[in-house]
């Protein structure tokens, strides 16, 4: 039986997403070539010209400019992984995942969910070698979808980073002391997000909220605390009657 030749994927970029995706593909025995300004003296056309599909995994502000400035991409299947950008004639597949400095286990990559655009080429056509779960949303909803990702992932990272730093620097408590707290929050959210909220917001404790805000005087995160309380229930910021 005649075998179908394997696709070769070209990866543009050398940042975290590019490194993780390249490693995932290699673990799956998927052929890849990579190019980045920082690692190659040759042109992208020379390095990636023989590839079937090109993944443009660079920062959002550079993606469309890169695609438009390289004519060889007109004959390629081009895919970007931006969660918010919508580019005419270009496919997209956003991995619903955060990529750290260290590479992950193959099982972690296999569990990644991808979010694609409706009415464009489907995920299984773009990546027939992958068995990841995927969903499709309307293109005009991508910025909203990505705003949720940023709030849930990036904003909580900033909050936990502040927590760890202040525990160590202001209270002389090691950051690892809070790891069980973090782990249980995640477990409770996964089990039942509607019942996961605890503390003064859950029990409507006006005094504790007021005392917390007073203790944050001079701290830029006081506004963050207020914003979260207001978004949950603005009445909790009113004086206790």
Helices and strands as residue ranges (DSSP letters): E 8-12, H 16-27, E 31-35, H 44-48, E 53-56, H 60-68, G 71-75, E 77-80, E 91-95, H 106-110, E 114-117, H 123-126, E 134-137, G 139-141, H 142-149, I 150-155, H 156-170, G 175-178, H 179-192, G 193-195, H 199-203, H 206-215, H 221-233, G 234-237
